[in-house]
Amino acid sequence: MNASEPPFLRPQATVMLSRVAHSLYWMSRYIERAENIARLLEVNLQFVSDLPDARASSPNLWEALLLSTGGRELFGQLHGEPGGQAVTEFLAFDLRNADSILSCVYAARENARMIRDQLSLEMWETINELHLLLKASSASSDWAANPAEFFARITRASHLFQGLTACTYSRSEGWEFIQFGKYLERADKTTRILDMKYHILLPVATDVGGALDTAQWQAVLRSASALEAYRRYHVREILPWKAAEFLIFSDSFPRSLHFCAGQVDEFLRRILGETAARPRSGAARSSRRLLGELQSLTIADVLQRGMHEFLVEVRTGLVAISDEVVATTMFYRAESALDEQQQQQQ
């Protein structure tokens, strides 16, 4: 046995460690995903309510949301054309949608339950309380009475979980899988938020730089919890290229692609034991290449290449990194429908 080989890659490594890593990784991703869907719904509902004319009822706004979450095809099969209430219910409560908030929280809780002894009491209680909130008989009425507050409670629960994890979880291999999953999911969602605007909600030529375009970019920044941070750097009006630059290249904002890619690369190196200057694994090479691009490109380079094409390329790279890490460090034969869903889903 190679003494320098990471313990969880050695043939004698216990299956339990692979299963623990698997559950920690998916627990973290699902909590982050639920938070992002909740924020997107909250922002979209607020954006629609602020529109002064018939554009507020435009199905394109809701179709953009479905496309950004990857649920357009399934929604069409179940409901047909998108509308506000149907899309909101589909993304919030529909268990047939594997990426609904309820599905994500349920999956996160199931993963946490399977490794309950590996978590702190505070982490478990937070996930369990969030699950009970969504499963309560009053959940639908609470949402109908005050959608913004309902989705804000989900976002706050995710923030509480992440804060408690930082305060109560040992900096061990498990911590590395939790952080790797969180930042990989966060990077993916940031690409989708940007793509929703650039590829789906592009205004007509007369609207570029107008009130609607500015409102859409403000919504994009709010969808990534970036509006206040952006305004600290750019105190004047919201400019499209500056907003895109901030969400892609900021090295200090924790939801920018650059920041997330740096964290993914850091925890990936720890997980795979990549200590050499030249990465050995395909995942580490892909991660290093992505981080290098984000450190060397400018917003002008991205716009010249094509924003949509750039974002798709980034997402494809993230999927490849995730697939290799899952196959290398977490793979085992699925024993339940939940395991099967997680091994196949991105």
C-alpha positions in Angstrom: 0.0 0.0 0.0 1.2 3.4 -0.9 1.7 5.3 2.4 1.0 8.6 0.7 -2.4 7.5 -0.7 -5.4 9.2 1.0 -7.0 6.8 3.5 -10.4 6.8 1.8 -8.8 5.7 -1.5 -7.0 2.7 -0.1 -8.4 -0.8 -0.8 -8.7 -1.4 3.0 -10.7 1.8 3.6 -14.0 1.0 5.3 -17.2 1.1 3.3 -18.6 3.2 6.1 -16.3 6.1 5.3 -17.4 6.1 1.7 -21.0 6.2 2.8 -20.4 8.9 5.3 -18.6 11.0 2.7 -21.5 10.4 0.3 -24.1 11.5 2.8 -22.1 14.5 4.0 -21.5 15.7 0.4 -25.2 15.3 -0.7 -26.6 16.7 2.6 -24.5 19.9 2.0 -25.5 20.2 -1.7 -29.2 19.7 -1.0 -29.3 22.3 1.8 -27.5 24.8 -0.5 -29.8 23.9 -3.4 -32.9 24.4 -1.3 -31.7 27.8 -0.1 -31.0 28.9 -3.7 -34.4 27.8 -5.0 -36.1 29.7 -2.1 -34.1 32.8 -2.9 -34.9 32.6 -6.6 -38.6 32.2 -5.8 -38.6 35.1 -3.3 -36.8 37.4 -5.7 -38.9 36.5 -8.7 -42.2 37.0 -6.8 -41.0 40.5 -5.7 -39.8 41.3 -9.2 -43.2 40.4 -10.7 -45.0 42.4 -8.1 -42.9 45.5 -8.9 -43.5 45.4 -12.6 -46.0 48.1 -13.5 -47.6 46.6 -16.6 -48.7 43.4 -18.3 -45.2 42.1 -18.4 -45.7 41.0 -14.8 -47.9 38.2 -16.1 -45.6 37.2 -18.9 -45.0 33.4 -18.9 -41.4 34.1 -20.0 -40.5 35.2 -16.5 -41.7 31.9 -15.0 -40.3 29.9 -17.8 -36.9 31.5 -17.2 -37.1 30.3 -13.6 -37.9 26.8 -14.7 -35.1 26.7 -17.2 -32.6 28.0 -14.7 -33.5 25.2 -12.3 -33.6 22.5 -15.0 -37.3 21.7 -14.4 -38.9 23.0 -17.6 -39.5 19.6 -19.3 -41.0 18.0 -16.2 -43.1 21.0 -15.5 -44.5 20.9 -19.0 -45.4 17.3 -18.7 -47.2 17.9 -15.4 -48.7 21.4 -15.9 -48.3 22.6 -19.5 -47.6 26.3 -19.8 -45.9 28.1 -16.9 -47.8 30.4 -14.6 -46.9 32.0 -11.3 -48.8 29.9 -8.8 -48.1 26.6 -10.6 -44.4 27.2 -11.0 -44.1 28.3 -7.4 -45.8 25.2 -6.1 -43.8 23.0 -8.4 -40.5 24.5 -7.2 -41.5 24.7 -3.5 -43.6 21.7 -2.6 -43.8 19.1 -5.5 -42.1 15.9 -4.5 -42.3 14.8 -8.1 -39.7 17.5 -8.8 -36.4 16.2 -7.3 -35.2 19.8 -7.1 -38.1 21.3 -5.3 -37.4 22.8 -1.9 -39.3 20.1 -0.1 -37.5 17.3 -2.1 -34.1 18.9 -1.3 -34.8 19.3 2.4 -36.2 15.8 2.6 -33.1 14.4 0.8 -30.8 16.5 3.1 -32.6 15.2 6.2 -32.4 11.6 5.0 -28.7 11.9 4.4 -28.3 13.5 7.8 -30.3 10.7 9.5 -28.1 8.0 8.0 -25.0 9.6 9.6 -26.7 11.0 12.6 -23.7 10.0 14.8 -21.4 12.0 12.6 -23.2 15.3 13.1 -23.5 17.7 16.0 -26.8 17.9 17.8 -27.3 21.5 16.6 -26.8 20.5 12.9 -29.3 17.7 13.2 -31.9 19.8 15.0 -31.7 22.6 12.4 -32.2 20.2 9.4 -35.0 18.4 11.3 -36.8 21.7 12.2 -36.6 22.9 8.6 -38.1 19.6 7.4 -40.9 19.9 10.0 -41.6 23.5 8.8 -42.1 22.3 5.3 -44.1 19.2 6.2 -46.4 21.0 8.6 -50.1 21.1 7.7 -49.9 24.9 7.9 -47.0 25.2 5.4 -49.3 25.9 2.4 -51.3 28.5 4.2 -48.2 30.2 5.6 -46.8 30.4 2.1 -50.0 31.8 0.7 -50.3 34.4 3.5 -46.7 35.7 3.2 -44.6 34.1 0.4 -41.6 36.4 1.0 -41.4 35.6 4.7 -41.9 31.9 4.1 -39.0 31.7 1.6 -36.9 34.0 3.8 -37.3 31.5 6.7 -35.9 28.7 4.5 -32.9 30.9 3.5 -32.3 31.8 7.2 -32.5 28.1 8.2 -29.8 27.3 5.6 -27.6 30.1 6.9 -28.1 28.9 10.5 -27.2 25.3 9.4 -24.0 26.5 7.7 -23.1 28.7 10.7 -23.6 25.9 13.2 -21.6 23.6 11.0 -18.7 26.0 11.0 -19.0 26.3 14.8 -19.6 22.7 15.8 -18.0 20.4 13.2 -14.4 19.2 13.5 -12.1 20.2 10.7 -11.8 16.6 9.5 -12.3 14.7 6.2 -16.0 15.1 6.7 -15.7 18.9 6.9 -13.9 18.8 3.5 -16.7 16.9 1.9 -19.3 19.3 3.3 -17.5 22.4 2.1 -16.7 20.8 -1.3 -20.3 20.0 -1.9 -21.5 23.4 -0.7 -19.2 25.4 -3.0 -19.7 23.2 -6.0 -23.4 23.6 -5.7 -23.1 27.3 -5.1 -20.9 27.8 -8.2 -23.4 25.8 -10.3 -26.3 28.0 -9.2 -24.4 31.2 -9.8 -23.9 30.2 -13.4 -27.6 29.4 -13.7 -28.6 32.7 -12.2 -26.4 34.6 -14.7 -27.6 32.5 -17.6 -31.2 33.1 -16.7 -30.6 36.8 -17.4 -28.1 36.6 -20.3 -29.6 33.8 -22.3 -33.3 33.8 -21.3 -34.3 37.3 -20.2 -32.5 39.3 -22.7 -34.5 42.5 -23.3 -35.4 43.8 -26.7 -32.9 46.3 -28.1 -35.0 49.3 -26.9 -35.0 48.0 -23.3 -31.2 47.6 -23.0 -30.0 49.9 -20.3 -33.6 50.9 -19.6 -35.7 50.6 -16.4 -36.7 46.9 -17.1 -33.1 45.9 -17.9 -31.9 47.5 -14.7 -34.6 45.9 -12.6 -33.7 42.5 -14.0 -30.1 43.0 -13.2 -31.0 44.1 -9.7 -33.1 40.9 -9.4 -30.1 38.8 -10.6 -27.9 40.3 -7.9 -30.5 39.8 -5.3 -30.9 36.1 -6.4 -27.2 35.6 -5.5 -27.5 37.7 -2.3 -25.1 40.1 -4.0 -26.9 43.4 -4.2 -25.5 45.1 -1.1 -22.0 43.7 -1.7 -22.2 45.0 -5.3 -23.2 48.4 -4.2 -20.2 48.6 -1.8 -18.0 48.3 -4.8 -20.1 50.3 -7.3 -22.1 53.0 -5.5 -23.7 54.3 -8.7 -26.3 52.7 -10.9 -26.4 49.0 -11.7 -24.5 48.4 -15.0 -25.0 45.0 -16.7 -21.3 44.3 -17.4 -20.3 45.4 -13.9 -22.9 43.1 -12.3 -21.8 40.2 -14.5 -18.1 41.0 -13.7 -18.8 41.0 -10.0 -20.7 37.7 -10.0 -18.0 36.0 -12.0 -14.7 37.5 -11.0 -14.9 38.9 -7.5 -12.3 37.2 -5.3 -14.0 38.2 -2.0 -17.7 37.7 -2.5 -18.6 34.2 -1.3 -21.0 33.4 -4.1 -19.0 34.6 -7.1 -17.7 32.0 -9.5 -14.1 32.9 -8.8 -14.5 32.6 -5.0 -16.4 29.3 -5.3 -13.9 27.8 -7.8 -11.1 28.7 -5.4 -12.8 26.9 -2.5 -13.7 23.9 -4.7 -10.1 23.6 -5.8 -8.8 23.9 -2.2 -11.1 21.2 -0.8 -10.8 19.0 -3.8 -7.0 18.9 -3.3 -7.5 17.9 0.3 -10.0 15.2 -0.6 -7.9 13.7 -3.4 -4.6 14.2 -1.6 -3.3 16.4 -4.5 -0.2 18.0 -3.0 2.0 18.1 -6.1 2.3 21.2 -8.3 1.1 19.2 -11.3 -2.3 17.5 -10.5 -2.6 13.8 -11.1 -6.3 13.3 -11.3 -8.6 14.6 -14.1 -10.8 16.3 -11.5 -7.9 18.3 -10.0 -6.7 19.3 -13.5 -10.2 20.4 -14.5 -10.5 22.4 -11.2 -7.1 24.0 -11.6 -7.9 24.9 -15.3 -11.2 26.5 -14.3 -9.6 28.5 -11.5 -6.8 29.6 -13.8 -9.3 30.9 -16.4 -11.2 32.8 -13.7 -8.0 34.4 -12.6 -6.8 35.4 -16.0 -9.9 36.2 -18.1 -11.7 39.6 -18.0 -15.4 40.4 -18.5 -14.5 41.6 -22.0 -13.0 38.1 -22.8 -16.2 36.4 -21.5 -18.5 38.7 -23.5 -16.4 38.2 -26.7 -16.5 34.4 -26.2 -20.2 34.5 -25.4 -21.7 34.7 -21.9 -24.0 31.7 -22.4 -21.2 29.6 -23.9 -18.8 30.4 -21.1 -21.4 29.6 -18.4 -22.3 26.2 -20.1 -18.6 25.4 -20.2 -18.1 26.2 -16.5 -21.2 24.0 -15.6 -19.9 21.1 -17.7 -16.6 21.3 -15.9 -18.2 21.4 -12.5 -20.3 18.3 -13.4 -17.1 16.4 -14.5 -15.4 17.3 -11.3 -18.3 16.2 -9.2 -18.7 12.9 -11.1 -15.1 12.0 -10.7 -15.0 12.7 -7.0 -18.2 10.8 -6.4 -16.9 7.8 -8.4 -13.5 7.9 -6.7 -14.3 8.5 -3.1 -18.0 7.8 -2.5 -19.1 5.1 -4.9 -21.0 2.1 -3.5 -23.9 0.0 -4.7 -27.2 1.9 -4.1 -29.4 0.2 -1.5 -32.4 2.6 -1.7 -34.2 4.8 -4.1 -32.8 7.8 -2.5 -29.2 6.5 -3.0 -30.0 5.8 -6.6 -31.4 9.2 -7.1 -28.3 10.8 -5.6 -25.9 8.8 -7.7 -27.6 9.8 -10.9 -28.7 13.4 -10.2 -26.8 16.6 -10.8 
